Amino acid sequence: MYIPDYYEFCCRVNMVAGHDALEKIPDLLFAMNAKKPMILTDKGVRAAGLVEIVIGAMDDKLAIRTIEDGVPPDSDLKVVNHLAIVYREKGCDAIIAVGGGSVLDTAKGINILVSEKAEDLMEFTGAGALKRKLNPLIAVPTTAGTGSEVTMAAVIADPENNRKMIFGSYFLLPDAAIIDSRMTLTLPPHITAATAMDALAHAVEAWVMLAKNPLSDAHAFEAIRLICSHLFPVIQNPADKQGRLALATAATMAGIAFSNSTVGMVHALGHSVGSVCHVPHGTCMAILLPHGLEYNLHKTKDRIAQLLLPLAGEEKYACTPKKDRARETIAFIRELNQNLNRVTKGAHATCFKEITDKQGTPMVPEKKLEEIAKTALGDGTLFFNPEDMDFEDCFMVLRAAWEGIPINNKTAGSNPKHG
């Protein structure tokens, strides 16, 4: 077990999980002297009937002031600023955020503005900008991927400057996270796959990156094991409530792991692909994860090798020679993506050039790779990557991920640093 000379670990979020966890929301808010919430969601979640399930579970115990479903796939500054005004006009005193990462991040952004009585979210960039506890916030994730319900960060897009802003503070942690199996039952297979791979990337990077510690390792290890045990059974039987709860629990554990350690280049590049080309974050994580491990292999081989155990199980781990375990770990994740591509009938992409919009237009044109690489250099998560990265390194990884080719095939003999 790796024990650093110094580390911090914080998990302040009240976790309420189960098949009927939603019913606990009124009591949680009453305990915080709140009873007039805004329900925040997006149009897809509302159309799926999930907001109605939440409202029904609360049994008219709260005076819901407004239901706002205008959150876009990538939360942005204009939406946050506008919805903060709505919150004030409707006389709300809390937020119940029902949705995926964008909804939860939007809720955190709104909560900054309404709690601080401010009008522009950009006033709160940088470390230490928030000085006190914010208004009550209940997070109800509807995907098992981002872990935003337990993280101290909010990623908000700045469309005018084509970038994603990261806000970080312990005060951004929701007061409670409601993990209810009913919230993910309607997810289609390819969304289940992408969000699970998002959680897997959180856990894997938390295990490999520079600020890992024993407590984050414990959460990361179990999250990986749960995902690999339950992902395919859930895809084959979407109504498996116990499996859905296990995946949602894994995503939360992965969120705790990475928020108490670090993530690295996989997330930096993923954020940048998302901001430049508007590709869903989970899809980016699935594609980039094996390439990120290959890039860092020479510095983190032992750590990567250990991951073969929760990924593939005891038998595979035991029968694989120690010197081969790191490579087998990467191969396993790559094969996992291929299998997900197969069971989703091609909806789960394995490389960036496969991703198209509804009209069949490529979402990540090859000519955009340079712009993505430049954008990634401004992402703070690169600081914690075991290996330094410059523009050429970012472009190299992106090009390999675009083509779906292992990094070693492109760098062997040309760049010893990554061999």
ROLUMMAR-819906 format. One line per field, with one value per residue (C-alpha): x, y, z; residue in three letters. Coordinates in nm, 2 decimals. Example, Ala and Ser with C-alpha at 12.3 -4.5 7.8 and 13.67 -1.06 7.14 Angstrom:
// ROLUMMAR-819906
c1 1.23/1.37
c2 -0.45/-0.11
c3 0.78/0.71
r ALA/SER
// end
This chain:
// ROLUMMAR-819906
c1 0.00/0.13/0.13/0.26/0.43/0.13/-0.23/-0.58/-0.91/-1.26/-1.60/-1.86/-2.15/-2.44/-2.49/-2.85/-2.87/-3.12/-3.43/-3.64/-3.39/-3.58/-3.84/-3.57/-3.54/-3.80/-3.66/-3.31/-3.42/-3.63/-3.32/-3.15/-3.45/-3.54/-3.88/-3.90/-3.67/-3.60/-3.59/-3.31/-3.29/-3.26/-3.52/-3.41/-3.43/-3.77/-3.90/-3.80/-4.03/-3.76/-3.86/-4.21/-4.07/-3.88/-4.18/-4.40/-4.16/-4.16/-4.54/-4.62/-4.41/-4.23/-4.34/-4.16/-4.13/-4.02/-3.90/-3.63/-3.53/-3.31/-2.97/-2.77/-2.55/-2.25/-2.33/-2.24/-2.20/-2.50/-2.73/-2.59/-2.63/-2.99/-3.11/-2.97/-3.20/-3.49/-3.40/-3.43/-3.74/-3.92/-3.82/-3.63/-3.43/-3.27/-3.19/-3.27/-3.06/-3.19/-2.96/-2.61/-2.29/-2.40/-2.71/-2.51/-2.24/-2.50/-2.66/-2.33/-2.27/-2.62/-2.57/-2.25/-2.44/-2.75/-2.56/-2.31/-2.58/-2.37/-2.44/-2.14/-1.99/-1.65/-1.60/-1.55/-1.27/-0.95/-0.87/-1.02/-1.28/-1.56/-1.54/-1.85/-2.12/-2.37/-2.74/-2.88/-2.82/-2.95/-2.79/-2.99/-2.77/-2.95/-2.63/-2.37/-2.06/-1.96/-1.95/-2.03/-2.27/-1.96/-1.70/-1.58/-1.56/-1.79/-1.70/-1.88/-1.83/-1.73/-1.86/-1.73/-1.38/-1.42/-1.30/-1.43/-1.38/-1.32/-1.45/-1.33/-1.41/-1.52/-1.82/-1.93/-1.99/-2.37/-2.53/-2.66/-2.64/-2.94/-2.84/-3.17/-3.18/-3.50/-3.30/-3.09/-3.34/-3.43/-3.07/-3.01/-2.72/-2.48/-2.53/-2.49/-2.17/-2.03/-2.11/-1.97/-1.65/-1.64/-1.65/-1.39/-1.16/-1.21/-1.12/-0.82/-0.67/-0.72/-0.52/-0.24/-0.19/0.05/-0.17/-0.31/-0.34/-0.47/-0.82/-0.87/-0.71/-0.97/-1.26/-1.10/-1.03/-1.38/-1.53/-1.34/-1.44/-1.81/-1.81/-1.64/-1.88/-2.20/-2.17/-2.24/-2.52/-2.69/-2.66/-2.81/-3.08/-3.16/-3.42/-3.17/-3.22/-2.95/-2.70/-2.80/-2.75/-2.41/-2.30/-2.43/-2.25/-1.93/-1.96/-2.00/-1.70/-1.50/-1.60/-1.48/-1.16/-1.06/-1.18/-0.94/-0.65/-0.61/-0.69/-0.45/-0.41/-0.71/-0.94/-0.74/-0.77/-1.13/-1.23/-1.07/-1.24/-1.57/-1.52/-1.39/-1.61/-1.90/-1.85/-2.01/-1.75/-1.80/-1.73/-1.41/-1.30/-1.37/-1.16/-0.87/-0.83/-0.61/-0.40/-0.34/-0.22/0.02/0.16/0.23/0.33/0.71/0.65/0.35/0.40/0.36/0.05/-0.11/-0.02/-0.21/-0.53/-0.55/-0.69/-1.01/-1.05/-1.01/-1.04/-0.82/-0.77/-0.65/-0.43/-0.27/-0.20/-0.05/0.33/0.41/0.61/0.31/0.03/0.05/0.02/-0.26/-0.44/-0.43/-0.53/-0.82/-0.96/-0.92/-1.10/-1.37/-1.44/-1.45/-1.70/-1.91/-1.90/-2.03/-2.32/-2.44/-2.43/-2.17/-2.32/-2.02/-1.73/-1.38/-1.19/-1.27/-1.30/-1.60/-1.80/-2.07/-2.38/-2.73/-2.67/-2.36/-2.12/-1.79/-1.79/-1.41/-1.26/-0.89/-0.82/-0.94/-0.68/-0.43/-0.69/-0.78/-0.42/-0.36/-0.67/-0.56/-0.24/-0.45/-0.62/-0.49/-0.52/-0.21/-0.01/-0.08/0.00/0.30/0.47/0.50/0.31/0.37/0.18/0.35/0.27/-0.10/-0.13/0.04/-0.20/-0.50/-0.39/-0.36/-0.70/-0.85/-0.72/-0.78/-0.41/-0.21/0.05/0.34/0.27/0.33/0.62/0.84/1.19/1.10/1.04/1.22/1.03/0.71/0.85
c2 0.00/0.34/0.59/0.94/1.16/1.39/1.37/1.50/1.32/1.47/1.32/1.56/1.47/1.28/0.97/0.83/0.53/0.26/0.17/0.43/0.69/0.98/0.97/1.11/1.44/1.64/1.55/1.63/1.98/2.04/1.97/2.26/2.49/2.48/2.40/2.60/2.43/2.49/2.16/2.18/1.94/1.91/1.84/1.48/1.39/1.56/1.39/1.05/1.11/1.11/1.45/1.32/1.02/1.26/1.48/1.18/1.04/1.36/1.33/1.71/1.77/2.06/2.38/2.34/2.70/2.61/2.33/2.45/2.22/2.45/2.31/2.23/1.93/2.14/2.38/2.73/3.07/3.24/2.96/2.97/3.35/3.34/3.06/3.24/3.53/3.28/3.13/3.47/3.58/3.26/3.29/2.96/2.86/2.54/2.34/1.98/1.90/1.60/1.50/1.42/1.61/1.92/1.96/1.91/2.15/2.41/2.37/2.43/2.74/2.88/2.81/3.02/3.32/3.30/3.23/3.51/3.75/3.80/3.83/3.71/3.36/3.46/3.66/3.33/3.17/3.07/2.90/3.05/3.26/3.11/3.18/3.03/2.76/2.79/2.74/2.38/2.16/1.81/1.62/1.34/1.19/1.02/0.87/0.65/0.83/1.18/1.15/1.53/1.46/1.41/1.64/1.99/2.10/2.24/2.25/2.54/2.62/2.96/2.95/3.29/3.19/2.82/2.68/2.51/2.68/2.48/2.61/2.43/2.46/2.24/2.47/2.34/1.99/1.91/1.87/1.53/1.29/1.07/0.75/0.58/0.29/0.43/0.72/0.52/0.25/0.43/0.48/0.33/0.08/0.32/0.59/0.32/0.22/0.58/0.69/0.37/0.43/0.79/0.65/0.39/0.67/0.86/0.56/0.45/0.79/0.84/0.52/0.61/0.99/1.17/1.26/0.91/0.80/0.49/0.62/0.73/0.40/0.20/0.39/0.36/-0.01/-0.10/0.13/-0.05/-0.39/-0.29/-0.15/-0.45/-0.69/-0.52/-0.32/-0.60/-0.76/-0.43/-0.37/-0.71/-0.66/-0.28/-0.35/-0.49/-0.25/-0.41/-0.38/-0.02/0.06/-0.10/0.10/0.42/0.34/0.28/0.61/0.79/0.60/0.70/1.06/1.05/0.89/1.14/1.44/1.33/1.25/1.38/1.31/1.38/1.40/1.18/1.43/1.73/1.60/1.49/1.84/1.99/1.76/1.84/2.21/2.23/1.95/1.91/1.54/1.39/1.36/0.99/0.91/1.10/0.92/0.58/0.65/0.83/0.60/0.33/0.59/0.78/0.47/0.40/0.75/0.72/0.36/0.41/0.60/0.42/0.06/-0.10/0.10/0.01/-0.35/-0.36/-0.26/-0.59/-0.74/-0.54/-0.51/-0.88/-1.07/-1.29/-1.57/-1.35/-1.15/-1.47/-1.64/-1.32/-1.28/-0.98/-0.82/-0.84/-0.72/-0.35/-0.42/-0.67/-0.40/-0.16/-0.44/-0.53/-0.17/-0.15/-0.49/-0.36/-0.07/-0.31/-0.53/-0.23/-0.12/-0.47/-0.49/-0.14/-0.21/0.05/0.33/0.31/0.46/0.32/0.61/0.98/0.94/0.71/0.97/1.14/1.35/1.26/1.36/1.14/1.44/1.37/1.54/1.54/1.63/1.55/1.92/2.01/1.80/2.09/2.32/2.06/2.00/2.38/2.40/2.11/2.29/2.53/2.26/2.24/1.87/1.83/1.95/1.61/1.39/1.16/1.26/1.62/1.71/1.98/2.05/1.77/1.52/1.62/1.61/1.27/1.12/1.28/1.16/0.80/0.82/0.97/0.68/0.41/0.30/0.23/0.50/0.27/0.20/0.57/0.65/0.34/0.44/0.81/0.93/0.73/0.92/0.73/0.40
c3 0.00/-0.10/0.20/0.11/0.36/0.37/0.24/0.30/0.26/0.29/0.24/0.38/0.17/0.34/0.13/0.11/-0.11/-0.19/-0.39/-0.21/-0.11/-0.28/0.00/0.24/0.06/0.26/0.59/0.47/0.37/0.68/0.89/0.70/0.75/0.38/0.23/-0.09/-0.34/-0.71/-0.90/-1.16/-1.45/-1.82/-2.09/-2.15/-1.78/-1.75/-2.07/-1.92/-1.63/-1.37/-1.22/-1.17/-0.98/-0.75/-0.69/-0.62/-0.37/-0.18/-0.13/-0.14/0.17/0.01/-0.15/-0.49/-0.63/-0.98/-1.21/-1.44/-1.73/-1.94/-1.85/-2.17/-2.22/-2.13/-1.84/-1.93/-1.77/-1.93/-1.81/-1.46/-1.44/-1.57/-1.34/-1.04/-1.12/-1.15/-0.81/-0.65/-0.83/-0.73/-0.36/-0.35/-0.05/-0.18/-0.50/-0.58/-0.88/-1.08/-1.37/-1.49/-1.45/-1.63/-1.42/-1.10/-1.20/-1.30/-0.96/-0.79/-1.00/-0.92/-0.56/-0.56/-0.70/-0.49/-0.16/-0.23/-0.36/-0.67/-1.05/-1.23/-1.16/-1.30/-0.98/-0.80/-1.01/-0.84/-0.51/-0.19/-0.36/-0.15/0.22/0.38/0.35/0.06/0.06/0.08/-0.23/-0.28/-0.56/-0.74/-1.01/-1.30/-1.45/-1.29/-1.42/-1.32/-0.95/-0.93/-0.64/-0.41/-0.57/-0.47/-0.83/-1.10/-1.46/-1.64/-2.01/-2.13/-2.49/-2.58/-2.52/-2.62/-2.28/-1.97/-1.64/-1.32/-0.99/-0.68/-0.31/-0.03/0.00/-0.34/-0.20/-0.20/0.14/0.04/-0.25/-0.32/-0.49/-0.60/-0.84/-1.00/-1.15/-1.39/-1.50/-1.82/-1.94/-2.29/-2.32/-2.48/-2.21/-1.94/-2.11/-2.15/-1.80/-1.65/-1.84/-1.71/-1.36/-1.44/-1.57/-1.25/-1.04/-1.26/-1.27/-0.90/-0.84/-1.08/-1.04/-0.81/-0.51/-0.44/-0.08/0.11/0.15/-0.21/-0.32/-0.12/-0.29/-0.64/-0.61/-0.51/-0.77/-1.04/-0.91/-0.90/-1.25/-1.40/-1.21/-1.30/-1.62/-1.88/-1.67/-1.65/-2.02/-2.09/-1.83/-1.79/-1.53/-1.29/-0.99/-0.78/-1.06/-1.13/-0.76/-0.77/-1.07/-0.91/-0.59/-0.79/-0.97/-0.63/-0.49/-0.80/-0.75/-0.39/-0.50/-0.76/-0.56/-0.28/-0.50/-0.85/-1.21/-1.50/-1.88/-1.96/-1.80/-1.94/-2.29/-2.23/-2.11/-2.42/-2.67/-2.50/-2.51/-2.87/-3.03/-2.78/-2.74/-2.42/-2.15/-2.08/-2.44/-2.43/-2.11/-2.26/-2.57/-2.39/-2.09/-2.24/-2.42/-2.10/-1.92/-2.21/-2.20/-1.83/-1.83/-1.79/-1.47/-1.32/-1.44/-1.10/-1.01/-1.35/-1.30/-0.97/-1.14/-1.33/-1.01/-0.97/-1.35/-1.45/-1.13/-0.91/-1.16/-1.45/-1.21/-1.06/-1.40/-1.56/-1.50/-1.30/-1.58/-1.81/-1.58/-1.67/-2.04/-1.97/-1.77/-2.07/-2.31/-2.08/-2.09/-2.47/-2.50/-2.27/-2.51/-2.80/-2.62/-2.53/-2.90/-2.99/-2.74/-2.81/-3.19/-3.26/-3.04/-2.80/-3.00/-2.96/-3.13/-3.20/-3.58/-3.52/-3.34/-3.56/-3.49/-3.58/-3.94/-3.97/-3.96/-3.78/-3.44/-3.40/-3.74/-3.77/-3.84/-3.49/-3.30/-3.29/-3.14/-2.88/-2.79/-2.74/-2.52/-2.31/-2.21/-2.01/-1.80/-1.44/-1.42/-1.63/-1.33/-1.15/-1.44/-1.37/-1.70/-1.82/-2.14/-2.40/-2.71/-2.91/-2.64/-2.63/-3.00/-3.02/-2.77/-2.94/-3.28/-3.15/-2.99/-3.31/-3.51/-3.24/-3.25/-2.93/-2.85/-2.86/-3.23/-3.30/-3.07/-3.05/-3.16/-3.20/-2.84/-2.57/-2.30/-2.39/-2.49
r MET/TYR/ILE/PRO/ASP/TYR/TYR/GLU/PHE/CYS/CYS/ARG/VAL/ASN/MET/VAL/ALA/GLY/HIS/ASP/ALA/LEU/GLU/LYS/ILE/PRO/ASP/LEU/LEU/PHE/ALA/MET/ASN/ALA/LYS/LYS/PRO/MET/ILE/LEU/THR/ASP/LYS/GLY/VAL/ARG/ALA/ALA/GLY/LEU/VAL/GLU/ILE/VAL/ILE/GLY/ALA/MET/ASP/ASP/LYS/LEU/ALA/ILE/ARG/THR/ILE/GLU/ASP/GLY/VAL/PRO/PRO/ASP/SER/ASP/LEU/LYS/VAL/VAL/ASN/HIS/LEU/ALA/ILE/VAL/TYR/ARG/GLU/LYS/GLY/CYS/ASP/ALA/ILE/ILE/ALA/VAL/GLY/GLY/GLY/SER/VAL/LEU/ASP/THR/ALA/LYS/GLY/ILE/ASN/ILE/LEU/VAL/SER/GLU/LYS/ALA/GLU/ASP/LEU/MET/GLU/PHE/THR/GLY/ALA/GLY/ALA/LEU/LYS/ARG/LYS/LEU/ASN/PRO/LEU/ILE/ALA/VAL/PRO/THR/THR/ALA/GLY/THR/GLY/SER/GLU/VAL/THR/MET/ALA/ALA/VAL/ILE/ALA/ASP/PRO/GLU/ASN/ASN/ARG/LYS/MET/ILE/PHE/GLY/SER/TYR/PHE/LEU/LEU/PRO/ASP/ALA/ALA/ILE/ILE/ASP/SER/ARG/MET/THR/LEU/THR/LEU/PRO/PRO/HIS/ILE/THR/ALA/ALA/THR/ALA/MET/ASP/ALA/LEU/ALA/HIS/ALA/VAL/GLU/ALA/TRP/VAL/MET/LEU/ALA/LYS/ASN/PRO/LEU/SER/ASP/ALA/HIS/ALA/PHE/GLU/ALA/ILE/ARG/LEU/ILE/CYS/SER/HIS/LEU/PHE/PRO/VAL/ILE/GLN/ASN/PRO/ALA/ASP/LYS/GLN/GLY/ARG/LEU/ALA/LEU/ALA/THR/ALA/ALA/THR/MET/ALA/GLY/ILE/ALA/PHE/SER/ASN/SER/THR/VAL/GLY/MET/VAL/HIS/ALA/LEU/GLY/HIS/SER/VAL/GLY/SER/VAL/CYS/HIS/VAL/PRO/HIS/GLY/THR/CYS/MET/ALA/ILE/LEU/LEU/PRO/HIS/GLY/LEU/GLU/TYR/ASN/LEU/HIS/LYS/THR/LYS/ASP/ARG/ILE/ALA/GLN/LEU/LEU/LEU/PRO/LEU/ALA/GLY/GLU/GLU/LYS/TYR/ALA/CYS/THR/PRO/LYS/LYS/ASP/ARG/ALA/ARG/GLU/THR/ILE/ALA/PHE/ILE/ARG/GLU/LEU/ASN/GLN/ASN/LEU/ASN/ARG/VAL/THR/LYS/GLY/ALA/HIS/ALA/THR/CYS/PHE/LYS/GLU/ILE/THR/ASP/LYS/GLN/GLY/THR/PRO/MET/VAL/PRO/GLU/LYS/LYS/LEU/GLU/GLU/ILE/ALA/LYS/THR/ALA/LEU/GLY/ASP/GLY/THR/LEU/PHE/PHE/ASN/PRO/GLU/ASP/MET/ASP/PHE/GLU/ASP/CYS/PHE/MET/VAL/LEU/ARG/ALA/ALA/TRP/GLU/GLY/ILE/PRO/ILE/ASN/ASN/LYS/THR/ALA/GLY/SER/ASN/PRO/LYS/HIS/GLY
// end
